[in-house]
Amino acid sequence: MRSDLRPNTWEFETEPLVKPTGFREYDARWWFGHPGSDKAPEINLYGIQALGLGLGTLIHELGVEPKIVTGHDFRSYSQGVKQALEVGLMQAGIEVHDIGLSLSPMAYFAQFDLDIPAVAMVTASHNSNGWTGVKMGVERPLTFGPDEMGRLKQIVLREEFAPRAGGSYVRETGVFERYIADVAGKTRLSRPIKVVAACGNGTAGAFAPKALRAIGAEVIELDCELDHSFPRYNPNPEDMKMLHAVADAVREHGAEVGLAFDGDGDRCGVVDNEGEEIFADKVGLMLARDLSASHENAVFVVDVKSTGLYAIDPVLERNGAKTDYWKTGHSYIKRRSHELGALAGFEKSGHFFMRPPIGRGYDDGLVAARAILEMLDRAGDQTMADLKRALPVSHGSPTMSPACPDEVKYDVVERIVKAFEEKKKAGTPVAGRAIADINTVNGVRFTLADGAWGLVRASSNTPNLVVVVESPNSREDMKAVFTEIEAELKQHPEVGAFDQKV
């Protein structure tokens, strides 16, 4: 399998190109390129076909019924990528059920709706134009973890393919309408809550307004027209540019809440009625308070990037709720929530995993939006800003992502982990305090004596590190903790510029 092919050559048009680093911890992402891009592709269509053949081979290896749901997000090349993937799947003897243009959660829904065990959703999620990827699973509502991705990588790169007869193709229709009806469920708001729905011109623009109106919301559409050039900003609800656009629209229209959806609709960002963004871990805490009031002894799973307030929140304690901190990543939180029988899982990135009876267990930005509007509907005279102010005070950062090449990022994080472990062992103060605890389940999350904490981990999806900080004291103290992390990162020349800073 080649990883060194260049466009506009005989080899690129006749051989598969697959860069090994595209196989991530729980899905796959490659730079595919687009007209005018000056960055070399990391995969070509023959490489995508090889990926499909490898996935089909793995499906047979796992003893799963050889049927799969396929869908694609709204990018200029996604349909072609999906069709190349389908060719490889059919080459492996898989019966392909194509649902067309789709959100990732609609593809997951289709596994239930069509009673098909496997899924392959072609999407680069919130990544910028030019990226592609595939989210995969064979056990609904779960998606692949490191074991399955590791075996898939081995099959593809070593060409351990097992082609067989029996592959076929079915173009499914009607799934879109059934998905929207499923998202809405029996929910009908008691009043038409005015909501700004922002989609960054990504795929969710064709879905979110319909779903929100179906539950009785008054919807102000913001950048919901499909445009795969993403002319205003990337559809990423962690991107402050997107959140600021939502905030402006909320103020302009007097909306009660603003909701921002990512490129494949499995994440949701929130802006309150005063135009202030609420980071998703705090939104999760608000939802946990609301849901635990009517679900006795509820269990919630949150990722290590999330606020420490879950562990000390008096309302959750009073409601008998328990919280489990786990590895960051939609596959990890989804699987952990399933294992623990949790009512819901929350990720700081905006993935919300609503399990029965609220959802089906997979991450769905529209189901999360419904739960948020139901919470607001139940809150009576309280606004989103009121619900946020009712939480214990903490000062958290957005997720910050300094550049770091895929080939070295895990090694860099190992060195950073050791550096903070040595600081703890030596009693070296960080922002004037000793390190009280270190959690290394996913990178390093160090907690200081008064509860302030910082996190450094490797991104699972992009050539970046991930940095998050929080302080119970003040924004200035939160910045002081960040300054200590930034100083440590400067000791590692492989770490580049931040995408945003506090």
Residue pairs with C-beta under 8 A, 6 or more apart in sequence:
1 16
1 18
1 47
1 50
1 156
1 157
1 158
1 159
2 11
2 15
2 16
2 17
2 18
3 17
3 18
3 19
3 20
3 42
5 11
5 12
5 15
5 17
5 44
6 12
6 40
7 33
7 40
7 41
12 44
14 46
15 46
16 44
16 46
16 47
16 49
16 50
17 41
17 42
17 43
17 44
17 46
17 47
18 30
18 42
18 43
18 47
18 50
18 51
18 156
18 157
19 30
19 42
19 43
20 153
20 157
21 42
21 406
21 407
22 28
22 29
22 30
22 42
22 43
22 133
23 149
23 150
23 152
23 153
23 156
24 149
24 460
24 461
25 145
25 146
25 149
25 329
25 331
25 460
26 143
26 144
26 145
26 146
26 149
26 329
26 330
26 331
26 332
26 460
27 133
27 134
27 135
27 136
27 143
27 144
27 149
27 331
27 461
28 51
28 133
28 134
28 136
28 149
28 152
29 124
29 127
29 131
29 132
29 133
29 461
29 462
30 41
30 42
30 43
30 47
30 131
30 132
30 133
31 39
31 40
31 41
31 42
31 43
31 130
31 131
32 41
32 42
32 43
32 77
32 81
32 130
32 131
32 132
33 39
33 40
33 41
33 130
34 76
34 77
34 129
34 130
37 130
39 130
43 51
43 132
45 80
45 81
45 84
46 84
48 81
48 84
48 85
48 88
48 132
49 84
49 85
49 87
49 88
49 91
50 88
50 156
50 159
50 161
51 85
51 88
51 134
51 152
51 156
52 84
52 85
52 86
52 87
52 88
52 89
52 90
52 91
52 92
52 120
53 88
53 89
53 91
53 92
53 156
53 161
53 163
54 88
54 152
54 155
54 156
54 160
54 161
55 68
55 85
55 88
55 89
55 92
55 120
55 134
55 136
55 152
56 66
56 68
56 88
56 89
56 90
56 91
56 92
56 93
56 94
56 167
57 92
57 155
57 160
57 161
57 162
58 148
58 151
58 152
58 155
59 66
59 68
59 92
59 94
59 118
59 138
60 66
60 92
60 93
60 162
60 164
61 151
62 138
62 148
64 117
64 118
64 138
64 139
65 116
65 117
65 118
66 92
66 93
66 94
66 95
66 166
67 94
67 95
67 97
67 116
67 117
67 118
68 89
68 94
68 95
68 96
68 97
68 116
68 117
68 118
68 119
68 120
69 97
69 99
69 107
69 110
69 111
69 114
69 116
69 118
69 119
69 120
69 172
70 82
70 85
70 86
70 89
70 96
70 97
70 98
70 99
70 107
70 119
70 120
70 121
70 122
71 82
71 98
71 99
71 100
71 101
71 102
71 103
71 104
71 106
71 107
71 110
71 121
71 122
72 78
72 79
72 81
72 82
72 100
72 101
72 102
72 121
72 122
72 123
73 101
73 102
73 103
73 104
73 121
73 122
73 123
73 124
73 125
73 202
73 203
73 263
73 264
74 101
74 202
74 203
74 205
74 206
74 226
74 228
74 263
75 124
75 129
75 132
75 228
76 129
76 228
77 132
78 122
78 123
78 132
79 101
81 122
81 132
82 98
82 122
85 120
85 122
85 134
86 96
86 98
86 169
89 96
89 120
89 167
90 96
90 167
90 168
90 169
91 163
91 167
92 161
92 162
92 163
92 164
92 167
93 163
93 164
93 165
93 166
93 167
94 118
94 167
95 166
95 167
95 168
95 170
96 167
96 168
96 169
96 170
97 110
97 114
97 116
97 170
97 172
98 169
98 170
98 171
98 172
99 106
99 107
99 110
99 172
99 175
99 176
100 171
100 172
100 175
100 176
101 203
101 206
102 110
102 121
102 175
102 176
102 203
103 179
103 203
103 204
103 207
103 264
103 265
103 266
103 364
103 365
103 366
104 121
104 123
104 125
104 135
104 264
104 265
104 266
104 363
105 179
105 265
105 266
105 362
105 363
105 364
105 365
105 366
105 367
106 175
106 176
106 179
106 207
106 265
107 119
107 121
107 135
108 119
108 121
108 137
108 140
108 141
108 360
108 362
108 364
109 175
109 178
109 179
109 182
109 360
109 362
109 364
110 116
110 119
110 172
110 175
110 179
111 117
111 118
111 119
111 137
111 140
111 141
112 140
112 141
112 360
113 175
113 178
113 179
113 182
114 172
114 175
117 138
117 139
117 140
118 136
118 137
118 138
119 135
119 136
119 137
119 138
119 140
119 143
120 134
120 135
120 136
121 134
121 135
121 136
121 264
122 132
122 133
122 134
123 132
123 133
123 134
123 135
123 203
123 263
123 264
124 131
124 132
124 133
124 263
125 133
125 135
125 262
125 263
125 264
125 266
125 267
125 461
126 234
126 235
126 236
126 237
126 238
126 239
126 262
126 263
126 264
126 267
127 133
127 234
127 263
127 461
127 462
128 230
128 234
129 228
129 229
129 230
133 461
135 143
135 264
136 143
136 144
136 148
136 152
137 143
137 144
138 144
138 148
140 362
141 334
141 338
141 360
141 361
141 362
142 331
142 334
142 335
142 338
142 361
143 330
143 331
143 334
143 362
144 152
144 331
145 331
145 332
145 335
154 160
155 161
176 207
179 207
180 207
180 210
180 211
180 214
181 214
183 211
183 214
183 364
183 366
183 367
183 370
184 211
184 214
184 215
184 370
185 370
187 215
187 216
187 370
187 373
187 374
188 215
188 216
189 215
189 216
189 217
189 373
189 374
189 377
190 377
191 216
191 377
192 216
192 217
192 218
193 216
193 217
193 218
193 256
193 257
193 373
193 376
193 377
194 217
194 218
194 220
194 253
194 254
194 255
194 256
195 212
195 217
195 218
195 219
195 220
195 255
195 256
195 257
195 258
195 259
195 369
195 373
196 220
196 222
196 246
196 249
196 250
196 253
196 255
196 257
196 258
196 259
196 271
197 208
197 209
197 212
197 219
197 220
197 221
197 222
197 224
197 259
197 261
197 369
198 222
198 223
198 224
198 242
198 245
198 246
198 249
198 258
198 259
198 260
198 261
199 205
199 208
199 222
199 223
199 224
199 235
199 260
199 261
200 223
200 230
200 232
200 233
200 234
200 235
200 236
200 242
200 260
200 261
200 262
200 263
201 223
201 224
201 225
201 226
201 227
201 228
201 229
201 230
201 231
201 232
201 235
202 226
202 230
202 235
202 261
202 262
202 263
202 264
202 265
203 226
203 263
203 264
203 265
204 224
204 235
204 261
204 262
204 263
204 264
204 265
204 365
204 366
205 221
205 223
205 224
205 225
205 226
206 224
206 226
207 265
207 366
208 224
208 259
208 261
208 265
208 365
208 366
208 369
209 219
209 221
209 224
211 366
211 369
211 370
212 219
212 259
212 366
212 369
212 370
212 373
213 219
215 370
215 373
217 373
220 249
220 253
220 255
222 245
222 246
222 249
223 232
223 233
223 245
232 245
233 239
233 241
233 242
233 245
234 241
234 242
234 263
235 242
235 260
235 261
235 262
235 263
236 242
236 262
236 263
237 243
237 260
237 261
237 262
237 267
237 268
237 269
237 280
237 350
238 269
238 280
238 349
238 350
238 398
238 399
239 500
240 277
240 398
240 500
242 260
242 269
243 260
243 269
243 271
243 277
246 258
246 259
246 260
246 269
246 271
246 277
247 258
247 271
247 275
247 276
247 277
248 275
249 255
249 258
250 257
250 258
250 271
250 272
250 273
250 275
251 275
255 273
256 273
256 376
256 383
256 384
257 270
257 271
257 272
257 273
257 372
257 373
257 376
257 384
258 270
258 271
258 272
258 275
259 268
259 269
259 270
259 271
259 369
259 372
260 268
260 269
260 270
260 271
261 267
261 268
261 269
261 365
261 366
261 369
262 269
262 350
262 365
265 364
265 365
265 366
266 330
266 351
266 362
266 363
266 364
266 365
267 280
267 349
267 350
267 351
267 352
267 363
267 365
268 280
268 350
268 352
268 365
268 366
268 368
268 369
268 372
269 277
269 280
269 350
270 277
270 278
270 280
270 283
270 372
270 384
271 277
271 278
272 278
272 383
272 384
272 385
272 388
273 383
273 384
273 385
274 383
274 385
276 385
276 388
278 286
278 384
278 388
279 307
279 348
279 396
279 398
280 346
280 347
280 348
280 349
280 350
280 351
280 352
281 302
281 305
281 306
281 307
281 346
281 347
281 348
281 396
282 307
282 309
282 388
282 391
282 396
283 346
283 352
283 372
284 300
284 302
284 306
284 310
284 344
284 346
284 347
284 352
285 307
285 309
285 310
285 313
285 316
285 346
285 391
286 375
286 387
286 388
286 391
287 344
287 346
287 352
287 371
287 372
287 375
288 298
288 300
288 310
288 313
288 316
288 321
288 323
288 344
288 346
289 313
289 315
289 316
289 319
290 375
290 378
291 298
291 343
291 344
291 358
291 371
292 298
292 300
292 315
292 316
292 319
292 320
292 321
292 343
293 319
295 343
296 319
296 320
297 320
297 321
297 322
298 319
298 320
298 321
298 322
298 342
298 343
298 344
299 321
299 322
299 323
299 324
299 340
299 341
299 342
299 343
300 310
300 316
300 321
300 322
300 323
300 324
300 342
300 343
300 344
300 345
300 346
301 323
301 324
301 326
301 333
301 336
301 337
301 340
301 342
301 344
301 345
301 346
301 353
302 310
302 323
302 324
302 325
302 326
302 333
302 345
302 346
302 347
302 348
303 325
303 326
303 327
303 328
303 329
303 332
303 333
303 346
303 347
303 348
303 349
303 442
304 325
304 326
304 327
304 328
304 439
304 441
304 442
304 443
304 445
304 455
304 457
305 328
305 347
305 348
305 349
305 399
305 455
305 457
305 466
305 468
306 325
306 346
306 347
306 348
307 348
307 394
307 396
307 470
308 394
308 447
308 451
308 453
308 470
308 472
309 391
309 392
309 394
310 316
310 323
310 325
311 323
311 325
312 392
313 391
313 392
314 392
316 323
324 336
324 340
324 342
325 439
325 441
326 332
326 333
326 336
326 441
327 333
327 336
327 441
327 442
328 347
328 348
328 349
328 442
328 457
328 460
328 466
329 347
329 442
329 460
330 347
330 351
330 353
330 363
333 345
333 346
333 347
333 351
333 353
333 363
334 345
334 353
334 361
334 362
334 363
336 342
336 345
337 344
337 345
337 353
337 355
337 361
338 355
338 361
341 355
342 353
342 355
343 355
343 358
344 352
344 353
344 354
344 355
344 358
345 351
345 352
345 353
345 355
346 352
346 353
347 363
348 399
348 468
349 399
350 365
350 368
351 363
352 363
352 364
352 365
352 367
352 368
352 371
353 359
353 361
353 362
353 363
354 360
354 361
354 364
354 367
354 368
354 371
355 361
358 367
358 371
359 367
359 371
375 387
376 383
376 384
376 387
379 386
379 387
382 390
392 472
393 472
394 470
394 471
394 472
395 470
395 471
395 472
395 473
395 474
395 475
395 477
395 478
396 468
396 469
396 470
396 478
397 467
397 468
397 469
397 470
397 478
397 482
397 502
398 500
398 502
399 466
399 467
399 468
400 466
400 467
400 468
400 498
400 499
400 500
400 501
400 502
401 459
401 462
401 464
401 465
401 466
401 467
401 498
401 499
401 500
402 464
402 465
402 467
402 489
402 495
402 496
402 497
402 498
402 499
403 463
403 464
403 495
403 496
403 497
403 499
404 412
404 458
404 463
404 464
404 465
404 494
404 495
404 496
405 463
405 494
406 463
408 494
409 458
409 459
409 463
409 464
409 465
409 494
410 458
412 458
412 465
412 492
412 494
412 495
413 443
413 444
413 456
413 457
413 458
413 465
415 492
416 443
416 444
416 456
416 488
416 489
416 492
417 440
417 443
417 444
417 456
419 488
419 491
420 430
420 435
420 438
420 444
420 446
420 456
420 488
421 438
421 440
421 444
422 428
423 430
423 435
423 446
424 434
424 435
424 438
424 446
427 434
428 435
430 446
430 448
430 454
430 481
430 484
431 448
431 452
431 477
431 480
431 481
431 483
431 484
432 480
433 448
433 449
433 450
433 452
434 448
434 449
435 446
435 447
435 448
435 449
436 447
436 448
436 449
437 446
437 447
438 444
438 445
438 446
438 447
439 445
439 446
439 447
442 457
443 455
443 456
443 457
443 458
443 466
444 455
444 456
444 457
445 453
445 454
445 455
446 453
446 454
447 453
448 481
450 472
450 473
451 471
451 472
452 469
452 470
452 471
452 472
452 473
452 477
452 478
452 481
453 469
453 470
453 481
454 467
454 468
454 469
454 470
454 481
454 482
454 484
454 485
455 466
455 467
455 468
455 469
456 465
456 466
456 467
456 485
456 488
456 489
457 465
457 466
458 464
458 465
458 466
459 465
459 466
464 499
465 489
465 495
467 482
467 485
467 489
467 498
469 478
469 481
469 482
469 485
469 502
470 478
470 481
471 477
471 478
471 480
471 481
475 502
478 502
479 502
482 501
482 502
486 501
489 495
